[in-house]
Amino acid sequence: MENVVKIENQTLIVMPQGVNKLAALKDKLEFPLAQVAGASIDAGILHESKGLRAPGTALPGYWAGTFHKDGEKTFFNVKSSSQPVVIQLKNAEFTRLVLGVEQPEELVRTINEYIN
């Protein structure tokens, strides 16, 4: 499991786990729910160009950290073996988060219920 994601006090909290925390160069990310536009599962995003990594880690089958592409900033912490959860953000540091989590369908449902 690459990340633990929870919602507390109207805040989305992402916590990379174990060595993923070191690879992602972040120990926690927090976003007010007002900045969360939605969540989905998108396996195709793992096959797209990620852009310029700065800072972060890119190994075969694993992406962690901040990636810049087409004027957008995306935070990745996902393995190719994971079902990637994509969380779209608005007016935030990142345009989107691409995360590996233990129960992706449940997380997507929970996030979308909170914001709708």
N, C-alpha and C positions, 0 to 999 in steps of 0.2 A: 504494500500500500504506500503510495507516494505522498498522499496528503490526507489530513483530517479537515473537514469543512463543517462549520456549524454556524447557526444564526443565534445571536444573543443581543438583546437590547437594540433591536432594529439594525444590527450590524452583521454583515457577512464576514466571517473570520476563516482564513485559509492558513493552515499550519503544515508546512512540509515536515515529513517525518524522517528520523534517522539520518543516514548519509545524504538523503535527498535534500535536507536542509542546507548542507554544505554545498552541494552541487548547484542548488538554485540561488545560493547567496542571499537567502531570505529566511528568517525564522518564523515570520508571521506577516500576513497581509490582512488589512481590515478595510472594509468599504461599507458606508451607510447603505441600507437597502434602497434608498432613493436613487443611488447610482447604479443599481442593478437593473438592466433592461430585460433579461431573460436568460434561460439556460436550456441547453439541448445536448444530445449526444451526437457527435460528428466524427466518425472514424476517418472520413476523407481528409480531414485537416492534417492528419499525420503524414499524408502523402504529398502535401503541398510544400512549396518552398517556405521555410520559416523566416528568411531574411537574415539580417546581420545580427549576430549574437553579441550582446554587450550590456552588462556582464552576464556570464552564465557558462553552461556546459552543453556540449553536443557530442554525444558518442553514438555509435551505431545502435539504433533502437531506443535511445533515451535523450530527451531534451529537457533542460532545466535552466531557468533564468529568464532574462529579458531579451526579446528579439524584436528588431526594428524592421518594418517592411512597409513601403508605400506610405510613409508618414504616420504609420500607426505603431503602437507599442503593445506587444503581447507578452504576457507572462506564461511560460510553459513549465510544467513539472509533470511529465507524463512519459511512460514507457510505451513502446510500440505494441506490447501485449495487452495494454489496458484499453477499455472503452473510454475514449476521451470525453470528458464533460467540458463543454465550452460555455463559459459564462460571459455574456455580453454586458459591457459597462458603458455608462454615459457620464461625461464630465468628471472622469476619474484619471488617475495616473496611467492606467492601462486601458486599451480599447476592449481587450478580452483576456480571459484567463483560460488556459487549456490544461486541465488537471486529470490525473489518474486518481481514482478514489475506490474504496472497497465496494460500495453499492451505488453505481452511477445512476441507475433509473430512479432510485429513491431520492437521491440528491436533486436531480432535475425536477422531479415532481414537487419536492419540498420548496425549492427556491421559487418555482413558478407560482405555487400556491401563496407564498408570502407576499409576492409583489403584485398579485392580481386581486 
